[in-house]
Amino acid sequence: MKEHVEKQRQEEHAVAVQQVYIQQEKLQSIASEKQQTMESQRERMTGPLHPHQLLIASRYLVKLKRDTITGSELLRALEREAEVRRTRLVEATKQKKIHEKLKEKQQQRFVSDIESHEKKELDEIAVNGY
């Protein structure tokens, strides 16, 4: 049972970390798109300027900035969730280890009791034999 809980927590944590990576990639993509747009605008400034093109590029850059802000907020939320899931995983792992230790001690106690009982029986047989 404890192994199942730990495995489930591992899967939950993996999903959360994957979401963080996906969001980071999206933010990198937005930053790359912003850089490309700015470079494109610099190249266009060498020729005749068209206010319409400048306005379009400006609005697009504002949209990218909004997307970056929104994406960053989402990334922070995903990172917090991944940390919560990591903490749950650590706790599940601790509980599993505690359970295993208790089970091991119980097994040792059981074996010790059996050996003690067998020794008493052998001692009793030896005493009765004399």
Secondary structure, DSSP 8 states (H G I E B T S, - for coil): -HHHHHHHHHHHHHHHHHHHHHHHHHHHHHHHHHHHHHHHHHHHTTS---HHHHHHHHHHHHHHHHHHHHHHHHHHHHHHHHHHHHHHHHHHHHHHHHHHHHHHHHHHHHHHHHHHHHHHHHHHHHHHH-
